C-alpha cells in the first residue's frame, strides 16, 4: 500500500461536470460518431453525521466512474444530496434532487436510503447504488444494487466457513439497531457460524448507530469467550471495538470487518492504522492487491482525479454504480427515458461489476436477493503494517444459502 494520503473533494449540492477521459470497462466499447450523451444524476449519500465515516467518499467514486465512461460518449454530471445521517435528511435531500434539480437518476450510497425509497419509487426515478441499509432494494422495482438486492434475512454459509478456515471457535457479532440490514447481518453471522459447527457466544443487533461506546460490548464478548467476531458497522465503531477487545485482554484470534479496507483507514481517524493491525477486511469486489485488469482500470480512474491511495469501499460503490448506470443507458436505446432505463436494468442478466466481480456476474432480473454479495462471495484481505495482504483461499470465499434459515432485525 502506498500510504494513506487522500484528496478530499468538497462536496455540496453543486453541479460538477467530469470531462476527463480514461480506459473503458471490459464489457463496453467506444461509439465513434454517436455524439456525447449527457445525464445529470443525484448522489444521495452520507456526507455528514455518523455514517459519513463509511460513505462520504462515494462522491469520489462517482467522479471516477464518470471518468471511466467518458470515452464511451457519456458525460455524467452530478449533484450531491447529503442525508446528514438522518431519515428526515435523506428524504429531504432526495426531494430536492428530484423536484428542484430534476436529476435523471439517483446514485444512492447511504445507510438511510430506506427513508427516501418510497418517494423515489413514487416518482419513477431510476436508482442505482448499494443495498447496505434495508429491504427496499428488493421491493422497489426502480432500485438496482451494484451487488444485487441483498436479502439480509437469509443466511449464507460464507461467514461461518471463513471463521472456521481461519481457526475461530467462539463467534461474536455486532449490528446497528437503526439499520435493518446491519441488524439482520449480525444475526445471520451468528447463524452461519453455528451452521459451521462453531460456538456463538455473543450477538448484539441493537447497538446505537455510529456509537464508539463499545467497552460494555468488549467486556461481554470477553466474558462469553469470543475469539472471533464480525461487526456490520461503520469504520469508527469497528476499530473502536477491536481496540477495546485488546484492552480488556480478550483472546481475539479473528476480527472481521466489512468496512475499513484501503482508504477507509484514513477516515477512521487517529489510531485507526494501529487498531487495524491483523484485522481481516471483507469486500464485495476484487481488492486492488489482486492487480487484475479491472482493478487497474479502477485505480487509473482514481488517479485521474488525484487519488493515489488505496480506494475506500464507498469509492468502489460509486464507481461501479456509474458503470451500472451506463450499462443500463446503453441497453435502453438511443433516447432513454427514466421508465426505459428501469426496464433495461430489470432485464440485465449478466452484469460484471465493471469487471470487479472476477468470474462472477449479477442477474438484476432476480429480486429474491442473496444473503452476502454477489453469489454469496466475499473477497478478504488482512492488514499487516501498512499493507493489505490477500488471504489464501478467500479471494473470494463463496458460500451458499442455508435452506430454511432466516433472521429478522428484531429477533
N, C-alpha and C positions, 0 to 999 in steps of 0.2 A: 504494500500500500504506500502511496506517495505522500503521506501526510494528510492533515485534515484542514487544509485551507479551504475556505468557502467564500464564494462571491454571493452575497445575499442581494437579491433583486427587490427593490422597494416595490411592493405590490399593493396597490389600492384599486379602487374602481375607476381605472383609467384605461383607455383603449390603447393597446400595444400591438404593433404590427411586426411580424417576423418576416424578414426578406432574405435571410442568408441561406445559401444552398448547402446540401450535403448529400451523401450517398442515400439511395432509397432502400427500403426494406426488401428482403429477399423475394417476397411474393408480389412485388409491384414492378411497374415498368413506366418509362417516360412516355409522354404523349405529345410528340412534336406537332406543332400547328394547332393544338387543341385550344390554346389560349389559357390564360391564368383564370382559375376559379377561386373566388374569394368568399370566405364564410366567416361570420362573426359568431363566436361561441362564448358562453358564460362559463367561468370556472368557479364552482361552488366548493369552497374549502375552508379549513380552519386556520386562518392566519394569526388569530389571537386566541387567548384562553388556553385551558389545559391541553386540548387536543392539538394545539399548534406544534408541540414538540414532535409529533409524528407526521403531520400533514402539510405544514406550511410550504415545504419545498416542492409540493406538487406543481406550483406555478412554473418553476424552472423546468420540470419535466414536460409540461405543456409546451413551453418555449422550445425545448429540444425536439419534441415531436413535430412542431411546426417547421423546424429546420429540416427534419427528415423528409417531409412531403413536398418541399418546395420544388424539387426537380421534376416532380410529377405534375406540375402545373397548378398546384394548390397554394393559396396564401391563406393562412389561418390567422385571423385577428381574435383577440380575446379580451374579455372584461372580467375582472376578478370580483367575486362576491364573498365577503368574509362572514362566516357564521357566528364568529365570536364565541364558538363552542357553546351555543345555547340553541334549544329548539326554536325559540322565537326569532333568534337571529338568523337561523337557517331559512326559515320561511320568508322572512323579510328580504333577505338577500336574493332568494330565488324569485320573489315577486318583482323586485327591481330589475333583475336581469331580463325577465320576460316582458314586463309591462312597460318599462321605461327604456331599456337598452335594446329590446327587440332582437335578442340573440336567436340564432337559428337552432342551436342545440346547446346542451349543458354538459360540461365535464364535471362530475360530482365525485370528489375525493374528500370525504368528511365523515366524522363519527356521528354527525347529526343529519345526514341526508334524509332519514326517515321522516323528519319533521316537514320537509318540503315535497315529499314524494307525491302526495295526493294532489297538491296544487299543480305540479309539473305534469302529472298524468291527465288532469282535467283540461289542461291547455294543449295537450297533444305534442308536448315538447320532447324530442329525442334526447335521451340521457345516456351517456357512456361514462364509465368510471369504475369504482371499486365497491364491491358488496362487502364493506367492512363494518356495517352498522346494524342492519336489520333485514327482515324478510321481504321488504318491498321490491327487491331486485327479482324475486320470483313472481310475485303477484302482479307487478306493473308491467304491462306489455310494451311500454315505451322505454324501459330501462334495461341496459345491457352492461354487465360487469365484464371487465377485461379478463377475469379468471373464472367466469361463469357465475350463475346465480347461486351463490353459496347458501346451502341449507344447513345452518349450524345446529339444527335439531337432530340431524343424523350423526352417526358416529362411524368414523373410519378407523381402520386398524393402524394407520400410519404412525401416530404418536406413540402408541404402545410398542410397536415394532422398533422404533428408533430408541426409546428408552431402554428396551431390553438389549438391543445391539450394543449400546454404549455402557451397559453394566449397571443401570439403575435397578433398585429393588423396592423402594418405597416412594410413591409419587405424590406430589402436591400440585395444585393448580389454582390460579387466581384470575378473576374476571371482574369487570365493572358492572355495577347494577344498572346504570342508565342505558347501556348498550346491549340490546338483545343478543347480538352476535358475540360480543365479548363474554357475556354471562353463559350463554349456551356452549361456547367453545371450551370454557373452563370445565364445565360439567362433562362435556364429551371427552375431554382429555382424560378425566378420571375413569370413565367407562372404557376407553380404549386401552388404558394401562391395565385395568382389571382383566380385560379380554386377553391380554398378553401374558397373564399369569402373575402380574406384579401387585403388590400391596398398594392401596390408595389410602394414605394417611390423612390427607387434608385437601378439601376443595372449598373455596370461598368464591361464590359468584355474585357477591353483593358489595364489593369494595367501592368506596366513593370515587367518582370519576376524577382522574388526574391527581389524586392524593399521593403524597410521598410519606405519609404517616404509617409506615409499614412495620414498625417494631412489634406490635401485637401479632401480626401475621408471621413474622420471623420466629417469634417465640413459640407460637402454636405449631408451626412446621417442625421446629426442633423437638418439641415435646412429643410429636407424633412419629418421630424417627425418619422424617422425609430426607432422602438423599438425592432426589431428582425432582425438579419442578419445571413447570412452564407457566407463563403469565401472559394473558391476552390483553395487554395494557400498553400505554404509551411508553416511550423510552425512559422518561423521568421516573415513572413508577417502577418499571422493570429493573433499572440499575440500582435504585434505592433499595429494592428488596434483596438483590444479590449482595449488596454491601451489608445490609442488616443481618442476613443469614450468616455471613462470615464473622461479623462482630459478636454474635451470640454463640459462636462456636458450633454451628450446625455442621454435620458431616455431609457436606454438599459435594456430590460427585458430578452432577449434571445440572446446569442452568440453561434452559432453552427459551429463547425469546423470539417472538415473531416480528419484533421491531428492534432497531438499534444497529443493524448491519450498515457498514460503509459510513457514509457521511452523517448518518443519524447519530453517531457518537458525538459529533461536534454539537449538535442541537441539544444533547442531553446535559450539557453544562460541565463545569469544572469537576474533575474527578471521575468522569464517565469512562475515560480510557483505562484507568486503573481498575475501576469496578468491573469492566467488561473482560478482563483477562480470563482466559479459559472458558468463556461463555460461548455456547452454541447459538447460532442465529439461523432462523428459518426464513426462507424466501419462496415466493410463488414463481420466481423467474430464475433463469441461469445467473449465477453470480459472475461478476466481471472477471474473477480469477480463473474462470474456465477458458477465457480467451477464444471464444467462438466467433464466427463472422458476425453473429447478431450482437454480441456484447461489444465487439469492436465498433460496429456502427453506432451503437448507443453512446459509447464513450466519445466517439468523434463528434457526434451531435452536441454533447455536453461541452466539450472543449470549444466548440464554435461559439458558445455563449459565455465562455470564460470560466467554466467549472472544470477543474483539473483533478479534484479529489475523487475518491470512490463515490458512486451515486448513493443517494438515500432511497429508501423504499418508496416514498411518495414521488420521487423523480421517476422511478420505474413506472409507477401507476400513471402519472401524467403523460409520459412519453408514449406508453402503449395505448392509452386512451385516444390520443390524437391519431395514431396509426389505425386503430379500430374504426374511428370516425371516418377516415378517408377511405378505408376499405368498403365501408357502407355506402359512402357517396359514389364510389366507382360503380358499385353494383346497382345503384338506384337510377342510373341513366344519365342523360345529358343535362337535364334540368331538374334536379331532385327537389321534391317538396319535403316538408317535415314528415308527412304521412308516408311518402315514398321511401325515405331513409329508414323509418321504423320498420317498414315492410321488408326492405332489403336486409337489414340486420337480423330480422326474425328468421330469415331463410339462409343465413350463413352457417354452413355446417362444418367448416374445417379452418377455423381461424388459428394462426400460429403465434399470436402474441408478438408481432414484429420479429419473429424468429426466436424469441426468448423462452419459448416452451420446449426447446430442443426437438425431440422426435414426437412430441405430443401436440394435439390440436384440440380446439374447442368447438363444440357444436352449439351455437347460440339458439338453434331452433328448439332445444330442450329446456323446459322451465322447471324441471324437477330439482336440479341443483345437486352438486356433490357436497361432501362434508368438509373438504380440505383442499382447495385449489384445484388446478387442472388435473383431472384423473386421480384425485386424492394423492397428489405428489407434492413433495417439498424438497427444495434444494438447501443443503445445510453447510454452513461454514463455522469455523472455530477461530476465535481471536487469540493470537499469541504475540505479545509485544504490540507493534502497530500494524501487524499483517493478518489478514484473514486467510485461513487455510481451508481448502476443500476437505471434506470428510469422506474417507473411503467407504463406499457402499451407500452413500447418502446424497449423491448428486445426479439424479434425485433419488429419494427413497419414496416408494409408492405403496399404498395400501389399497384396501377395498372396503366398501361399506359393510357394516356388520348387520346382517338381517335381523329385523325386529327390534333393534336398539335405537331409541330416541331419547332426547333430553329436552328440557324446557328451561327458560331463563329463571323460572321461579321454583323449580323443584328438581 
